Amino acid sequence: PDQIIQRERLGLCSGTFEQFQRDVRLLLDNDALRGEIGQRAKQFAEARFSLEANMRQLEAFFIRVCQRT
């Protein structure tokens, strides 16, 4: 809904079943593209959902809460 897959180039959004079939074939036939998408998706997930990323967000939250008191 927020276009994150397209914006971050994390994969293909087919839209129709026919386009989905073409996209699957493209990925099956193109090792380099599949690898690039996979690497970007891994980096995206690690940057936003890793323990370290979550701890930074939690730390920032507690700092903001403590500054209000």
SVG drawing of the C-alpha trace seen along z (x, -y; Angstrom):
<svg xmlns="http://www.w3.org/2000/svg" viewBox="-4 -17 28 37">
<polyline fill="none" stroke="black" stroke-width="0.4" points="0.0,0.0 2.8,-2.5 4.9,-1.5 7.8,-0.4 8.6,2.6 8.9,0.3 10.5,-2.6 13.2,-0.5 13.5,1.9 12.8,4.9 11.0,7.0 8.5,6.8 4.8,5.9 3.1,7.5 -0.5,6.2 -2.0,8.8 -1.7,12.6 -0.2,12.2 2.4,9.8 3.1,12.1 3.9,14.9 6.3,12.7 7.9,11.5 8.5,15.0 10.0,16.0 12.2,12.9 13.5,13.8 14.0,17.4 16.0,16.5 18.0,13.6 20.4,14.7 21.9,11.3 18.6,9.5 17.4,12.1 20.6,11.7 20.4,7.9 16.8,7.9 17.6,10.4 20.6,8.4 18.6,5.2 15.8,7.0 18.3,8.5 19.9,5.1 16.5,3.4 15.4,6.0 18.6,5.9 18.6,2.1 15.0,1.9 14.2,5.1 17.5,6.3 18.0,6.4 20.4,3.5 17.9,1.4 15.1,2.1 17.4,1.4 18.3,-2.0 14.6,-2.8 13.8,-1.7 16.7,-3.7 15.6,-6.8 12.0,-6.3 13.2,-6.0 15.4,-9.1 12.4,-11.1 10.2,-9.8 12.8,-10.7 13.3,-14.2 9.6,-14.9 9.7,-14.2"/>
</svg>
